[in-house]
Amino acid sequence: MDHHSAADENQRATVEISKDENGISQVLLRSPRGASARVSLHGGQVRSWKTERGEELLFTSAKANLKPPAAVRGGIPICFPQFGKRGSLEQHGFARNRIWAIDENPPPLQSADSTNKAFIDLFLKSPDDDLKIWPHSFEFRIRVNLSIDGCLSLISRIRNVNCKPFSFSFAYHTYFSVSDISEVRVEGLETLDYLDNLCNRERFTEQGDALTFESEVDRVYLSSRDAVAVFDHERKRTFVMRKEGLPDVVVWNPWEKKARAIADFGDDEYKQMLCVDAAAIEKPIALKPGEEWTGRVELSLVASIQ
């Protein structure tokens, strides 16, 4: 190990809490080697994930509305208790609009090896107002963890504290920053069935070896393997997404026409982003009273040779 990296290894992981431009608490996680992630208590949302060299890996629209209770267009919004728009609940549910709390005494997580990892535990209880629109009591805990090598993981635990069962759908709505959407391909979805939201959720089977983009895409791939890779040829890098407890994968890019119709999204920004979400949509998660569900996603970056 050269002197430079030996010095890096001696740095500590750090967790800093500050206030954003709206006076809402945010948490900056920094790994010993300098990678970072920023999490806002507005929505429990990861707003930034950077490499050791300070490159931003998540897309946020230049037109995003950062004032609560609006959901912020970019980063990793949490979609709960629904994905999409059904019934009287707001699109993608309410968790991403609420102000979360820092969880001072989280119950232990399995494999909680926290040596030299930067992490924060956040907590959302069913707000009374929300019981009117979604009459189920829950406790939602999330741990955002940045490993020594800069991998970002999100571990959600949702407990039913109701006296009756409920079910929900869920997604980590991850906006990856890409150099040019037409130079991107996604692997790990081949041969899977998917629901196409552009065709009334009709079911198709993926025929291609890899998914590439030349028009709007809005799909839910079903029962995917545990790893999906997003190759960005121009930047010679690959995002790898691994997941547990989340069988589905959403792939979304609004393309030109839809981008122009979205108020908090720039007309040409569709070229610089791709949403690939670890999700549970086709078969909602059902929890009996007292039961808890755990869903994790781990995002890592690897340099690609191709």
Helices and strands as residue ranges (DSSP letters): H 3-10, E 14-19, E 25-30, E 36-40, E 45-50, E 78-79, G 95-97, E 101-102, E 118-125, H 128-133, E 138-146, E 152-160, E 166-172, E 175-177, G 181-183, E 184-187, E 193-196, G 197-199, E 202-205, E 211-212, E 217-221, E 227-232, E 237-244, E 248-253, H 255-261, G 269-272, E 273-287, E 292-303
